[in-house]
Amino acid sequence: MDRFATLFGVLAILLWSMSVALTRSLSESLGPFGAAASIYTVSGIMVWMAGGRPSLRGESASYLIVCGLLFIFYMVAFSLAIGLAHTRQQTLELGLINYLWPSLTLLFAVPLLKLRVRWWIWPGVVLAFTGVLWAISGGHGLDIHQLMRNVRGNPVAYSLALGAAVSWALYSNLVRVLCKGKGVLPLFLLATGAVLWALYFTYSSNRISLTLPAILELLAMGAVTAISYQCWDLAMKKGNATLVAALSYFTPLSSILIAGLWLHTLPGASFWPGVLMVVGGSLLCWTASRGK
């Protein structure tokens, strides 16, 4: 077992934790459609350059269509949800909703992969969802009326964030069933960019104005995507995959912390119990699936 490969897995988690902050920051400069389209175009090119030209040989049509659509929907929904947030505080809430996907991945693995789990996976999922509801309630605990007021204030963004979590959980399971080769990640990323450019030219009235800070952030986001996927792949193949997988469930905590620092919007004390509940619920689900 390669210790350096394990460290690369930890690096991938830290890099992924920057995605909410960079996506929001770019959205404020380029608009939600322009930022998302630019991010995934640059990311696709960088992943292609890092991993080489992808090959469709040996890949099934079901993988390309089903997993491709789920991948594109996730990337589009996540980017637009973050970009459409009314405030930076709301950005943190939407980012936390996105991180329901680890719990949902294990939940969906029960019917899709016939995964045998222990009974406490169900309390784990409930705890993770409770954490999200707590955070969206704006520090009022589980105040359903306040929760509904916040969601009604921006229903599209909250719906996209939840849809993103569900679609990535489905993708994470189905890619194991349907992918027979090395995968075509660069093509999925470039297809995502093409869809977002189409949405930009159709619906956006904002003109893209690339300032030096925006260019640097765009290159950083592209590099984060390219490097993190390569590091994760190496960790899963040669490192301590169990340790890295366990650490990945702390991504909501590191992501919210990095986003808060980057966007100068650290959440109040009432927000953190929700984050910890999401992390705790994810870990509970993970322990329920270990050895099964």
C-alpha positions in Angstrom: 0.0 0.0 0.0 1.5 3.3 -1.1 1.4 6.0 1.5 2.0 8.7 -1.1 -1.1 7.5 -3.0 -3.1 7.8 0.2 -1.8 11.4 0.6 -2.9 12.1 -2.9 -6.4 11.0 -1.9 -6.4 13.4 1.0 -5.3 16.2 -1.5 -8.2 15.3 -3.7 -10.6 15.9 -0.8 -9.1 19.2 0.0 -9.2 20.3 -3.6 -12.9 19.3 -4.0 -13.6 21.3 -0.8 -12.7 24.4 -2.8 -15.4 23.9 -5.5 -18.2 25.8 -3.7 -16.0 28.8 -3.0 -14.5 29.1 -6.5 -17.9 28.4 -8.2 -19.6 31.2 -6.3 -16.8 33.6 -6.7 -16.7 33.1 -10.5 -20.5 33.4 -10.7 -20.3 36.8 -9.1 -17.8 37.8 -11.9 -19.2 36.0 -14.9 -22.8 35.3 -14.0 -24.2 31.8 -13.2 -24.3 30.5 -16.8 -21.1 32.1 -18.0 -19.1 30.9 -15.0 -20.4 27.3 -15.1 -19.9 27.0 -18.8 -16.3 28.4 -18.5 -15.5 26.2 -15.6 -16.4 22.9 -17.2 -14.9 23.8 -20.6 -11.6 24.6 -19.0 -11.8 21.6 -16.7 -12.6 19.2 -19.5 -9.6 20.4 -21.5 -7.3 20.1 -18.5 -8.5 16.6 -17.6 -8.1 15.6 -21.2 -4.5 16.9 -21.2 -3.7 15.2 -17.8 -5.3 11.8 -18.6 -4.9 11.5 -22.3 -7.5 11.2 -25.1 -10.5 9.2 -23.8 -11.6 6.2 -25.9 -15.2 5.1 -26.5 -14.0 1.6 -27.4 -15.5 -1.0 -25.0 -17.9 1.4 -23.4 -21.6 0.5 -23.4 -24.3 2.7 -24.8 -26.1 2.6 -21.5 -23.0 3.9 -19.6 -22.6 6.8 -22.1 -26.2 7.8 -22.1 -27.4 7.1 -18.5 -24.2 8.1 -16.7 -23.5 10.9 -19.1 -26.9 12.5 -18.5 -26.7 12.1 -14.8 -23.1 13.6 -14.8 -24.2 16.5 -16.9 -27.3 17.2 -14.8 -25.3 17.1 -11.6 -22.7 19.5 -12.9 -25.2 21.9 -14.4 -27.5 21.8 -11.3 -24.7 22.2 -8.8 -23.1 25.1 -10.6 -26.4 26.9 -11.3 -27.6 26.4 -7.7 -24.4 28.0 -6.3 -24.6 30.8 -8.9 -28.2 31.6 -8.3 -27.8 31.9 -4.5 -29.2 35.3 -3.4 -26.5 35.8 -0.8 -23.2 34.2 0.2 -24.8 32.8 3.3 -27.3 31.0 1.1 -24.4 29.7 -0.9 -23.2 27.8 2.2 -26.6 26.3 2.7 -26.9 25.1 -0.9 -23.4 23.7 -0.7 -24.4 21.7 2.4 -27.5 20.3 0.5 -25.1 19.1 -2.2 -23.2 17.1 0.4 -26.1 14.9 1.1 -24.8 12.8 -1.8 -22.5 10.5 0.4 -25.4 9.3 2.5 -27.6 9.0 -0.6 -25.0 7.1 -2.4 -24.9 4.3 0.2 -28.7 4.4 0.5 -29.2 3.9 -3.3 -26.5 1.2 -3.3 -28.9 -1.0 -1.3 -31.3 -1.6 -4.3 -28.9 -0.8 -7.1 -25.8 -2.7 -6.0 -27.5 -5.1 -3.7 -25.4 -3.8 -0.9 -26.0 -5.4 2.5 -26.0 -2.8 5.3 -26.7 -2.7 9.0 -29.8 -1.2 10.4 -28.3 2.1 11.5 -27.9 3.3 7.9 -31.5 4.7 8.2 -30.8 6.9 11.3 -27.6 8.0 9.5 -29.7 9.2 6.5 -32.2 10.9 8.7 -29.4 12.6 10.7 -27.8 14.0 7.5 -31.2 15.4 6.2 -31.9 16.8 9.7 -28.5 18.7 9.5 -29.5 20.2 6.2 -32.9 21.3 7.5 -31.2 22.8 10.6 -28.8 24.8 8.4 -31.5 26.1 6.0 -33.7 27.2 9.0 -31.2 30.0 9.5 -30.2 29.3 13.0 -33.7 28.8 14.3 -33.3 25.1 14.9 -35.9 22.9 13.2 -38.3 25.7 12.6 -40.4 24.4 9.7 -42.1 27.8 9.1 -38.7 29.6 8.8 -37.4 26.7 6.7 -40.3 27.1 4.2 -39.9 30.9 4.1 -36.2 30.5 3.2 -36.9 27.9 0.5 -39.7 29.8 -1.0 -37.4 32.8 -1.3 -35.3 30.9 -3.9 -37.0 27.6 -4.8 -35.1 27.1 -8.0 -31.7 27.1 -6.3 -32.7 24.8 -3.5 -34.4 22.4 -5.9 -31.3 22.3 -8.1 -29.0 21.6 -5.1 -31.2 18.7 -3.9 -31.4 17.4 -7.5 -27.7 17.6 -7.8 -27.2 15.5 -4.6 -29.6 12.8 -5.9 -28.2 12.7 -9.4 -24.6 12.3 -8.2 -25.5 9.6 -5.8 -27.2 7.7 -8.6 -24.2 8.3 -10.9 -21.8 7.1 -8.3 -23.6 3.7 -8.1 -24.5 3.3 -11.8 -21.0 4.1 -13.1 -19.8 0.9 -11.2 -22.5 -1.2 -12.9 -22.4 0.3 -16.4 -18.8 1.4 -17.0 -16.7 -1.4 -18.6 -13.6 0.6 -19.5 -11.6 3.6 -18.2 -14.5 6.0 -18.5 -14.8 9.1 -20.6 -14.6 11.9 -17.9 -13.2 14.5 -20.2 -16.0 14.0 -22.7 -18.6 14.3 -19.9 -17.0 17.5 -18.7 -16.9 19.0 -22.2 -20.5 17.9 -22.9 -21.5 19.7 -19.7 -19.7 22.8 -20.9 -21.5 22.6 -24.2 -24.9 22.4 -22.5 -24.1 25.4 -20.3 -22.9 27.4 -23.2 -26.2 26.7 -24.9 -28.0 27.9 -21.8 -25.8 30.9 -21.6 -26.5 32.1 -25.2 -30.2 31.3 -24.8 -31.1 32.7 -21.4 -28.3 35.0 -20.2 -28.2 38.7 -20.8 -24.8 39.1 -19.0 -21.7 39.6 -21.1 -18.6 37.8 -19.9 -15.9 40.2 -18.9 -12.8 38.3 -17.9 -10.8 40.3 -15.4 -7.4 39.1 -14.2 -8.8 37.7 -10.9 -11.6 35.9 -12.8 -9.1 34.4 -15.2 -6.9 33.2 -12.3 -9.9 31.7 -10.4 -11.1 30.0 -13.6 -7.7 28.4 -14.2 -7.6 27.4 -10.5 -11.0 25.7 -10.8 -10.0 23.9 -13.9 -6.7 22.7 -12.2 -8.6 21.7 -9.1 -10.9 19.5 -11.1 -8.2 18.0 -13.2 -5.8 17.3 -10.4 -8.4 16.1 -7.9 -9.7 13.4 -10.2 -6.3 12.2 -11.0 -5.3 12.1 -7.3 -8.5 10.3 -6.3 -8.0 7.7 -9.0 -4.4 7.0 -7.8 -5.6 6.8 -4.2 -8.3 4.3 -5.1 -5.9 2.1 -7.0 -2.8 2.1 -4.9 -3.5 3.8 -1.6 -5.5 3.1 1.6 -8.9 3.4 -0.1 -10.8 2.7 3.1 -9.1 5.5 5.0 -9.5 8.0 2.1 -13.2 7.1 1.7 -13.8 7.7 5.5 -12.0 11.1 5.3 -14.1 12.1 2.3 -17.2 12.2 4.5 -15.7 15.2 6.3 -15.8 17.1 3.0 -18.9 19.1 4.0 -17.0 20.5 7.0 -13.9 21.4 5.0 -15.9 22.8 2.1 -18.1 25.1 4.3 -15.0 26.3 6.2 -13.0 27.0 3.0 -16.0 28.7 1.3 -16.7 30.8 4.4 -13.1 32.0 4.5 -12.8 32.6 0.7 -16.1 34.4 0.5 -15.6 36.3 3.8 -18.9 34.8 5.1 -18.1 32.5 7.9 -21.4 31.0 9.2 -22.6 31.7 12.7 -22.5 29.3 15.5 -26.0 28.1 14.8 -25.0 26.9 11.4 -22.3 24.4 12.5 -24.6 21.9 14.3 -26.2 21.3 10.9 -22.8 20.8 9.2 -21.8 18.3 12.0 -25.1 16.4 11.7 -24.4 16.0 7.9 -20.9 14.7 8.6 -22.1 12.5 11.4 -25.0 11.1 9.3 -22.6 10.3 6.5 -20.1 8.5 8.8 -23.0 6.6 10.3 -24.0 5.4 6.9 -20.4 4.5 6.0 -20.0 2.4 9.1 -23.3 0.6 8.4 -21.9 -0.5 5.1 -18.4 -1.6 6.2 -17.6 -5.2 5.7 -20.9 -5.8 3.9 
